[in-house]
């Protein structure tokens, strides 16, 4: 996003600028077009902050289903 770093100081500056960009300037779809900072400020001033649940990620769910199947398979083999 902000180029390549050649020194520790440059890397630290790039990390800081990236962090600043995503918190203060990048509107997110899951926040309905608001930035993370806007959502935070609203939450700090509201009695009951608006909820922005994370949408389910089917790829991650399938991954964990595969892990569970593999564990069950290994447990069944160990009991034989």
C-alpha positions as CSV (number, residue, x, y, z in Angstrom):
1,X,0.0,0.0,0.0
2,X,2.8,2.5,0.9
3,X,5.8,1.0,-0.9
4,X,8.9,-1.0,0.1
5,X,10.9,-0.5,3.3
6,X,14.7,-0.7,3.3
7,X,15.3,0.1,7.0
8,X,13.5,-0.6,10.3
9,X,12.3,3.0,10.5
10,X,10.8,2.9,7.1
11,X,9.0,-0.4,7.9
12,X,7.7,1.1,11.1
13,X,6.4,4.2,9.2
14,X,4.8,2.0,6.5
15,X,3.0,-0.1,9.2
16,X,1.8,3.0,11.0
17,X,0.5,4.6,7.8
18,X,-1.2,1.4,6.8
19,X,-2.9,1.1,10.2
20,X,-3.9,4.8,10.1
21,X,-5.4,4.3,6.6
22,X,-7.5,1.3,7.6
23,X,-8.8,2.8,10.8
24,X,-9.5,6.3,9.8
25,X,-9.9,6.4,6.0
26,X,-11.1,3.0,4.6
27,X,-14.9,2.6,4.6
28,X,-15.9,-1.0,5.2
29,X,-18.8,-2.7,3.6
30,X,-19.6,-4.6,6.9
31,X,-19.8,-1.2,8.7
32,X,-22.3,0.0,6.0
33,X,-19.7,2.4,4.4
34,X,-18.3,3.8,7.7
35,X,-14.7,3.7,8.8
36,X,-13.7,1.7,11.9
37,X,-13.0,5.0,13.7
38,X,-16.5,6.3,12.9
39,X,-18.0,3.1,14.2
40,X,-15.9,3.3,17.4
41,X,-16.8,6.9,18.0
42,X,-20.5,6.1,17.6
43,X,-20.2,3.2,20.0
44,X,-18.5,5.3,22.6
45,X,-21.4,7.9,22.6
46,X,-24.3,5.5,22.3
47,X,-26.1,3.8,25.1
48,X,-26.6,0.7,23.0
49,X,-24.1,0.6,20.2
50,X,-25.1,-0.7,16.8
51,X,-24.0,-4.3,16.2
52,X,-22.0,-5.2,13.1
53,X,-21.7,-9.0,13.1
54,X,-19.1,-10.7,11.0
55,X,-20.6,-12.6,8.1
56,X,-20.0,-16.3,8.1
57,X,-17.2,-17.4,5.9
58,X,-18.2,-20.7,4.2
59,X,-14.6,-21.5,3.2
60,X,-13.4,-21.4,6.8
61,X,-16.4,-23.4,7.9
62,X,-15.6,-26.1,5.4
63,X,-12.0,-26.1,6.5
64,X,-13.0,-26.8,10.1
65,X,-15.6,-29.4,9.0
66,X,-12.7,-31.2,7.3
67,X,-10.6,-31.0,10.4
68,X,-13.4,-32.5,12.5
69,X,-13.9,-35.4,9.9
70,X,-10.2,-36.1,10.0
71,X,-10.2,-36.2,13.8
72,X,-13.1,-38.6,13.8
73,X,-11.5,-40.8,11.2
74,X,-8.2,-41.0,13.2
75,X,-10.1,-41.7,16.5
76,X,-12.1,-44.5,14.8
77,X,-8.8,-46.0,13.5
78,X,-7.2,-45.7,16.9
79,X,-10.0,-47.6,18.5
80,X,-9.7,-50.6,16.2
